[in-house]
Amino acid sequence: YFGILRKRDICYSLILSILHSANLDHQSFLVRDIGFVAGNISHTLGIDFDTWTIQPEVCRYGDSEDPYAFKIAIATIGNSKLELISPTGGESHLNDHLTEKGEGYHHSGIAYSDYGAFEVAKTGLLQQGYLSIQSGKTKAHFEFDYSKLASASMIIELLWVEKMPESDGKILNHQN
């Protein structure tokens, strides 16, 4: 009985540490032309976007470890973010998703402030049978993993960011 209680206490502590480290960071929409879409949203909603070109140092898509790249535009709205994402190079899940489903909602991003909690969450999804469809990381800045949650027919991004790299630029609301 006490062995089971200890295991439950450890699991409970682990779950609490993950929950305290995680937050719903962003909703992401896959688009073909980030500049065009971000410009329209910026003008319509009066929000500004920062842009980045992301080329992970370590890439995985299915069984492939070939390099890929994508561009993101992020607008902060309150405590959350709106992310636009578009593939720019190499073969990736993003290319296939655009071909098969077109532009639109792609994933919800859950960010972790603690790398250990990020690793535990990623491992936990795999142990529960969820499929990791694409991942990437850099040594100095971030790591991400897209997992398909079949039960909800959705994609979740688990994300750990130590430091965002320098932004490529901004797409500004011209109404300001």
N, C-alpha and C positions, 0 to 999 in steps of 0.2 A: 504494500500500500504506500509506504513512504517513498519507495523508488518511483512509483507512478506520480506521486505528488511533486517530487523534485523535478521530474521531466516536464510536468505541466507548468511548474513555476518557471523553469528555464524557457519553455516555449512562450509563456505569457510575457516574460521579460523581454524576449527577443521580439515578439510582436509589438510590444510597447515601444521598444527602441526604434523599430522600423516606422511605426506610425508617427512618432515624434520627429523623425528625420524626413518624412515624405510630405509633399504637398502637390495638389493638382496644379501644375505649372502652366499648361497651355492646351489649346485646341488647335489642331493643325489641319490646313487645307492644302491639298496637292494641286498645283497649277502649272501651266506650261510657260507663262510669261509673268514672272514676278513683278517686274517694273510696271507693266500695264495694270495688273490686278491690284497691286498695292497702291498705285496712283489713284485708281478709281475708288478704292475703299477709303484712302486718306482724304480724298476730296469729299466723298459722301458723308463719312462719319466724323471728319475733323480730327483724325488721329495721325500720328507720325510713326514711321517704321524705321528701324535700324536694319541694315542688311549685312550678311556675312556669306562668304564662299567657304564651304566646309569640304576639306579633303582629308579624311581620316588617315592616320599613319598605318593603322591596322584595320583592315576591312574584311567583313565576311558577309557573303550573300549566298545562302544555301551552302553548297560544298565549295564554293569559289572564294578565294582570298584575293581576287584581282582588285586593283584600285578602282574606286568610284568617287564622284564628287557631286555636291548639290549646293544650291543656294537657298538661304532662308532669309525671310524678312519678318521681323518681330515687332509688334506694337503692344506696349503695356497698357492694359485697361484695368484700372483698379488694382486688385491683388493678383490678377491673372494676365495671360498674354494670348494674343492672337498670332499664330504662326502661319506663314505661307512658305511652301517648300516646293522646289523644282529641281529635277535632276539636271546636271550639267556635263557629266562625263562618266564613262564606264558603264557597265551593266549593273543594275541594282533593282531592288524591289520597287523603287519609285518609278522606274521606266515601265516595268511590267504592269504596275497598278494603273498608271496613266493609259497604257494601251488597252487594258482589259475593262477598266471602269470609268476612265475619263477623269476630268477635273472634279474636285469636290472634297468633302470631309475625308480625312485620312486617318488621324489618330488623336488620342488624348495623351498628353505627356505628364508623367509623374516624376518630379525631380526629388532627388535625395541630397540632403546636406552632408550626409555621412557616407563615405565610400563603403564601409563595411555593411551598412544597412542596404545599400544598393546591391551589393554582391549577394546578400542573403535573399533579397526579394527576387533577383534574377534566377538564382538557383532554385528557389521555391517554386517559381512558375514552371521551370523545366521539370522538376520532380513531380509536379501535378499534371504533367503531360501536355503543357502548352508548347506551341511551336515557336522557337526563335527564328524569325525569317530574315533578319538583317541586323548587323551590329557594326560598330566602329568605335575607335578611340584614338586619342593622341596621348602621348606620354605626359604632357604638361597641363592639359586643359580639361578634357572631358571624356566621357564614355557613354554610349547609348546602346540600347537593345530594343528592337521592335519585336513584340510577341503577339501572335494571333490568338485571341481568346475565342475559340470556336463556340463556346456556350452562348456568347453574346454577339457573335459575328462581328467582332471589332478588333482593332489593333491598339495595343497599349505600348507607349514608349517609356521605358525606364531610363532615367537620365541622371547622371552625376556630373556636375560642372564645378570644377575647382575655380576656374577663371575663364571668362569668355575671352576669346582672342579679340584683337583690334577689329572694330567694325569696318566694313568696306565703304560704308556711307549711309546716307539717310534718304528716305522718300518722305517729303514733308507735305503737310497739309497747307496748301497755298491760300487758305482762307484766313490764316493767322496774320 
